[in-house]
Amino acid sequence: MKSVYISRLNHFDSYRIAELLEQHKIEFFFKDSQESSLQSGWVDPGSSFNERMLFVDQSRQNEAQEIIQKYITDYSD
């Protein structure tokens, strides 16, 4: 899979987004930016940093973005 970065998501929303992408059979993965930052020394251990970076299959990028946008819109109403 050739992946493309889509967005940073908070830890809690990432689980629901993952469910939605799985339902639509869109390949994806998360990168935990806190872990990378800890290893690099940019973030203090025990901080409240809770973002995850979402990458999806490049060929399904537009569909994934629409799903996320709908989730955000529905959640905020």
Steps between C-alpha positions, in 0.01 A plus 500: 500500500627844412387718789431868537476711816144621563476664840593513866227359720464491873538163663127463574365586152755276334318186619170605341673612179674161485162323527358711217798439273485125571128497414586653162797263456749785471854402595657732757742523788573739785835632605527591865680832487549504879709184488712639216542829686597323823768304319630822344492689830244762390226409749525440872390156622162520672378797297137515388582490130237273343512546123536228240585551134269326251629358172269338241532319170578772246252358248215548754611836638195699387258243635680493836493879523126503431440241775702701751329826401157339545604366842617845608185668368264245656688507831490879528124530429 
